[in-house]
Amino acid sequence: MKLLSFDIEISDVFELREHEDMEKYAPFHISVAATAVHGGEERVWYSEDEARRPALNLTQHRAHELLEYLDEMQRKGFMVCAWNGLGFDLKWLGHQAEDMALAARIALKSYDPMYQFFSQAGFPVKLAKVAEAMGITQEKRMDGADAPKEWRAGQHQAVMDYVLGDCQMTNLIVLAIQKARQVRWVTGKGSVSSKPMPRLKPVKEVIQDPEPDQSWMESPLPRSKFHKWALEATRAITKMTL
């Protein structure tokens, strides 16, 4: 199956404290996004202001164009992936495009290795920590928290390079997971741990998996936090068509 990964960056600036829920600062606005076909076309998605410079945010029309592109690529048989794409990228892309139903449809058909990992382990893991443990030599170009500040400061090309680089890294990680049939990551203590992942599954299959064992955690993150919006959007559109 042909592989395409995507990623978004937001323009909202805030200081996130340790263990603080990021969605406290939602709704989020998208500054730029990228798509990368492994071994093929790579695109950066942004809007322009009146001076033809990158605008602060994607317009509703441009955001919807990106959703339409992802939908089209899925229809063409591409494996559309994103790291935490279910819980973040597609949720806020749908919000920006004002089409949560389309975003949900894409999300349920997409592949999200982070969500699949969470469904097994009960906790999230960062892209860079997996890349390091899986032997991916490409590194992140900046800290994600800095991207909104850099975009607002006019460092548009640096942020474009960063978001595209994360797409490329996601593609490499997906291929590495498929080859190793497991996910490896660098733990908080600096050691490498692993979980078996015999095959990557679309989100709609992972949602049906049993809940992860979180009995050892004091304040576990509910898995529904990632997929609740997509199921709600799907139910809403179903009711409208009845």
C-alpha positions as CSV (number, residue, x, y, z in Angstrom):
1,M,0.0,0.0,0.0
2,K,1.3,3.5,-0.9
3,L,2.2,5.6,2.1
4,L,1.3,9.3,2.8
5,S,1.9,11.1,6.0
6,F,0.6,14.5,7.0
7,D,1.1,17.0,9.9
8,I,-0.2,20.4,11.0
9,E,1.2,23.2,13.1
10,I,-0.9,25.6,15.1
11,S,-0.5,29.4,15.4
12,D,-1.7,29.6,19.0
13,V,0.9,30.6,21.5
14,F,0.7,29.6,25.2
15,E,2.9,28.2,27.9
16,L,2.0,24.7,28.7
17,R,2.9,23.6,32.3
18,E,4.0,20.1,33.1
19,H,1.1,17.6,32.9
20,E,-1.3,20.3,31.9
21,D,-3.9,19.4,29.3
22,M,-3.2,21.2,26.1
23,E,-6.8,21.3,25.1
24,K,-7.4,23.8,27.9
25,Y,-6.2,26.4,25.3
26,A,-8.4,25.1,22.5
27,P,-9.8,25.7,20.0
28,F,-6.6,25.7,18.0
29,H,-5.9,27.5,14.7
30,I,-3.7,26.0,11.9
31,S,-0.9,28.0,10.5
32,V,0.6,25.5,8.1
33,A,0.4,21.8,7.2
34,A,2.3,19.4,5.1
35,T,1.7,16.1,3.2
36,A,4.4,13.7,2.0
37,V,4.0,10.7,-0.2
38,H,6.9,8.4,0.6
39,G,9.2,8.5,-2.4
40,G,6.8,10.9,-4.1
41,E,5.0,14.3,-4.0
42,E,5.6,16.5,-1.0
43,R,3.4,19.6,-0.4
44,V,3.2,22.4,2.1
45,W,-0.3,23.9,2.7
46,Y,-0.8,27.5,3.8
47,S,-2.8,30.6,2.9
48,E,-1.5,34.0,1.8
49,D,-2.4,37.5,3.0
50,E,-3.0,40.5,0.7
51,A,0.8,41.0,0.2
52,R,1.1,37.3,-0.9
53,R,3.0,36.4,2.2
54,P,2.1,33.4,4.4
55,A,-1.0,34.3,6.4
56,L,-1.3,33.6,10.1
57,N,-3.8,30.9,9.6
58,L,-5.2,28.6,6.9
59,T,-8.5,29.9,5.5
60,Q,-11.5,27.7,5.9
61,H,-11.4,27.1,2.1
62,R,-7.7,26.1,2.2
63,A,-8.2,23.8,5.2
64,H,-11.1,22.1,3.3
65,E,-8.9,21.6,0.3
66,L,-6.5,19.7,2.4
67,L,-9.2,17.5,3.8
68,E,-10.4,16.9,0.3
69,Y,-6.9,15.9,-0.8
70,L,-6.5,13.4,2.1
71,D,-9.9,12.0,1.3
72,E,-9.0,11.6,-2.4
73,M,-5.7,9.9,-1.5
74,Q,-7.5,7.4,0.7
75,R,-9.9,6.7,-2.1
76,K,-6.9,6.0,-4.4
77,G,-5.6,3.4,-1.9
78,F,-3.0,5.4,0.0
79,M,-2.2,4.5,3.6
80,V,-2.8,8.0,5.1
81,C,-0.9,8.3,8.4
82,A,-0.2,10.9,11.1
83,W,1.4,10.7,14.5
84,N,-1.6,11.4,16.9
85,G,-3.5,12.4,13.8
86,L,-6.7,11.2,15.3
87,G,-6.5,13.1,18.6
88,F,-5.0,16.3,17.2
89,D,-4.3,16.9,13.5
90,L,-7.6,15.8,12.0
91,K,-9.7,17.1,14.8
92,W,-8.4,20.6,14.4
93,L,-8.2,20.4,10.7
94,G,-11.9,19.6,10.7
95,H,-12.5,22.6,13.0
96,Q,-10.6,24.9,10.7
97,A,-12.3,23.6,7.6
98,E,-15.7,23.7,9.4
99,D,-16.4,20.1,8.3
100,M,-16.0,17.7,11.2
101,A,-17.9,15.0,9.4
102,L,-15.3,14.8,6.6
103,A,-12.5,15.0,9.0
104,A,-14.0,12.1,11.1
105,R,-14.5,10.0,8.0
106,I,-10.8,10.4,7.1
107,A,-9.7,9.9,10.7
108,L,-11.5,6.5,11.0
109,K,-9.9,5.3,7.8
110,S,-6.4,6.7,8.7
111,Y,-3.5,5.0,10.4
112,D,-2.3,6.5,13.6
113,P,0.6,4.5,15.1
114,M,0.6,6.6,18.3
115,Y,-3.1,5.9,18.9
116,Q,-2.5,2.2,18.3
117,F,0.4,2.3,20.7
118,F,-1.7,4.0,23.3
119,S,-4.4,1.4,22.9
120,Q,-1.8,-1.2,23.9
121,A,0.4,0.6,26.4
122,G,-2.1,3.0,28.0
123,F,0.1,6.1,27.6
124,P,1.2,8.3,24.7
125,V,4.7,8.4,23.2
126,K,6.4,11.2,21.3
127,L,7.4,10.9,17.6
128,A,11.1,11.8,18.3
129,K,11.4,9.2,21.1
130,V,10.2,6.5,18.7
131,A,12.4,7.7,15.9
132,E,15.5,7.6,18.0
133,A,14.8,4.0,19.2
134,M,13.8,2.8,15.8
135,G,17.1,4.0,14.3
136,I,15.7,6.9,12.3
137,T,18.6,9.2,11.6
138,Q,16.4,12.2,10.5
139,E,15.8,14.5,13.5
140,K,13.1,17.0,14.3
141,R,14.1,20.5,13.1
142,M,12.6,22.4,16.1
143,D,10.5,21.9,19.2
144,G,6.8,21.8,18.4
145,A,6.1,24.5,21.1
146,D,8.4,26.9,19.2
147,A,6.6,26.6,15.8
148,P,3.8,29.0,16.6
149,K,6.2,31.6,17.8
150,E,8.5,31.2,14.8
151,W,5.6,31.4,12.4
152,R,4.3,34.6,14.0
153,A,7.9,36.0,13.9
154,G,8.0,35.6,10.2
155,Q,10.2,32.5,10.1
156,H,7.8,30.8,7.7
157,Q,10.3,28.7,5.8
158,A,11.8,27.3,8.9
159,V,8.4,26.2,10.1
160,M,7.5,24.8,6.7
161,D,10.7,22.8,6.7
162,Y,9.9,21.5,10.2
163,V,6.3,20.4,9.5
164,L,7.4,18.7,6.2
165,G,10.3,17.0,8.1
166,D,7.8,15.5,10.6
167,C,5.9,14.0,7.7
168,Q,9.0,12.5,6.3
169,M,9.9,11.2,9.8
170,T,6.5,9.6,10.2
171,N,6.8,7.8,6.9
172,L,10.2,6.4,8.0
173,I,8.8,5.3,11.4
174,V,5.8,3.6,9.8
175,L,8.1,1.6,7.5
176,A,10.3,0.7,10.4
177,I,7.4,-0.5,12.5
178,Q,6.1,-2.6,9.6
179,K,9.6,-4.1,9.2
180,A,10.3,-4.8,12.9
181,R,6.7,-5.7,13.7
182,Q,7.1,-3.7,16.9
183,V,7.4,-0.2,18.3
184,R,10.5,0.8,20.2
185,W,10.9,4.0,22.1
186,V,13.3,5.8,24.4
187,T,11.8,5.9,27.9
188,G,12.0,8.8,30.3
189,K,15.0,7.0,32.0
190,G,16.9,6.8,28.7
191,S,16.5,3.1,28.1
192,V,14.8,1.5,25.1
193,S,11.6,-0.3,25.5
194,S,9.3,-2.0,23.0
195,K,5.8,-3.2,22.3
196,P,4.8,-5.8,19.7
197,M,2.8,-4.4,16.7
198,P,2.4,-7.2,14.2
199,R,0.5,-4.9,11.8
200,L,-0.6,-1.4,11.7
201,K,-4.4,-1.1,11.7
202,P,-6.8,1.7,10.6
203,V,-8.2,3.7,13.5
204,K,-11.7,2.2,13.0
205,E,-10.2,-1.2,13.9
206,V,-8.1,0.0,16.8
207,I,-11.2,1.7,18.4
208,Q,-12.7,-1.8,18.7
209,D,-9.7,-3.2,20.6
210,P,-9.9,-3.7,24.4
211,E,-9.1,-0.8,26.6
212,P,-5.4,-0.8,27.7
213,D,-4.5,-1.8,31.2
214,Q,-4.0,1.5,33.1
215,S,-4.5,0.0,36.6
216,W,-1.0,0.9,37.6
217,M,-1.5,4.6,36.9
218,E,-2.6,7.3,39.3
219,S,-4.3,9.6,36.7
220,P,-4.7,7.6,33.5
221,L,-5.6,9.4,30.3
222,P,-8.9,7.9,28.9
223,R,-8.5,6.5,25.4
224,S,-11.8,8.1,24.5
225,K,-10.1,11.5,24.6
226,F,-8.5,10.7,21.3
227,H,-11.5,9.3,19.4
228,K,-14.5,10.8,21.1
229,W,-14.8,13.7,18.6
230,A,-14.7,11.4,15.6
231,L,-17.4,9.1,16.8
232,E,-19.6,12.1,17.8
233,A,-19.2,13.6,14.3
234,T,-20.0,10.3,12.7
235,R,-23.1,9.8,14.8
236,A,-24.3,13.4,14.0
237,I,-24.0,12.9,10.2
238,T,-25.8,9.5,10.6
239,K,-28.7,11.1,12.4
240,M,-29.0,13.8,9.7
241,T,-29.3,11.2,6.9
242,L,-32.0,9.1,8.7
